[in-house]
């Protein structure tokens, strides 16, 4: 299950569970759409993979009461994360991979 991190790891913008501007890589690194598109150019600075819209977890369980699903059972993380990479390191990997489709990285 996705961790649903609460912030952009680059600019620290809040990304609540229902945020439609949250982007993630396959390792769940989380960025806002502005950083993902404008700064990172669809390149995760950690793994080099692409960034996709983060799914939105339903607030409540819509199945039988004995199924523990939804934010009420699996809340979003409250632990804020920040990229460990410097702006220069991010610029270097972005420049190297921005023109390579994620499926070919």
C-alpha positions in Angstrom: 0.0 0.0 0.0 1.3 3.5 -0.8 2.7 5.6 2.0 0.9 8.8 0.8 3.6 11.2 1.9 2.3 14.6 3.0 4.6 16.9 1.1 6.7 17.6 -2.0 10.2 16.4 -1.2 11.6 19.3 -3.2 9.7 22.5 -2.3 7.9 21.1 0.8 4.4 22.0 -0.5 1.6 20.3 1.3 0.2 17.3 -0.5 -2.8 16.0 1.4 -4.2 12.5 0.5 -6.7 13.9 -2.0 -4.2 16.1 -3.8 -4.5 15.9 -7.5 -1.2 17.5 -8.1 0.9 14.8 -6.3 3.4 12.9 -8.4 5.3 9.7 -7.4 7.9 7.4 -8.7 7.9 3.6 -8.3 9.7 4.0 -5.0 7.1 6.5 -3.8 9.3 9.6 -3.9 6.7 12.3 -3.9 6.7 15.7 -5.6 4.1 18.3 -6.5 3.2 18.7 -10.2 5.0 22.0 -10.5 8.4 20.5 -9.3 7.8 17.2 -11.2 7.2 19.0 -14.5 9.1 22.3 -14.2 12.2 21.4 -12.2 12.6 17.6 -12.5 11.2 17.3 -16.0 9.6 13.9 -15.2 12.9 12.5 -13.8 12.9 11.2 -10.2 16.2 12.5 -8.7 16.6 9.4 -6.6 16.0 6.5 -9.0 15.9 8.2 -12.4 12.4 6.8 -13.1 9.4 8.7 -14.3 6.8 10.5 -12.1 3.1 9.6 -12.3 0.0 11.1 -10.7 -0.4 9.6 -7.2 -3.6 7.6 -6.8 -6.1 9.0 -4.3 -7.1 6.6 -1.5 -10.8 6.6 -0.8 -11.8 8.2 2.5 -14.1 5.4 3.6 -14.6 1.7 3.0 -17.2 1.1 0.3 -17.2 -2.7 0.8 -18.7 -4.7 3.6 -18.0 -3.4 7.1 -15.6 -6.3 7.8 -13.2 -5.0 5.0 -10.7 -2.5 6.4 -10.1 -0.2 3.5 -9.9 3.6 3.1 -8.1 6.4 4.9 -9.9 5.7 8.1 -8.1 2.4 8.3 -5.0 3.3 6.5 -4.2 7.0 7.0 -1.7 9.0 5.1 1.8 9.4 6.5 2.5 12.5 8.6 6.3 12.1 8.2 7.6 14.8 5.9 10.5 13.8 3.7 13.0 16.0 1.8 15.2 15.2 -1.1 18.7 14.4 -0.1 20.0 15.6 -3.5 21.4 19.1 -4.1 20.0 21.3 -6.8 23.2 20.7 -8.8 22.8 16.9 -8.5 19.2 17.1 -9.5 20.0 19.3 -12.5 22.7 16.8 -13.6 20.4 13.7 -13.6 17.5 15.7 -15.1 19.7 16.9 -18.0 20.9 13.3 -18.6 17.5 11.6 -18.5 14.8 14.2 -19.4 14.8 13.2 -23.1 14.8 9.5 -22.5 11.2 8.1 -22.1 10.7 6.5 -18.6 10.0 3.1 -20.3 13.5 3.2 -21.7 15.4 4.3 -18.6 
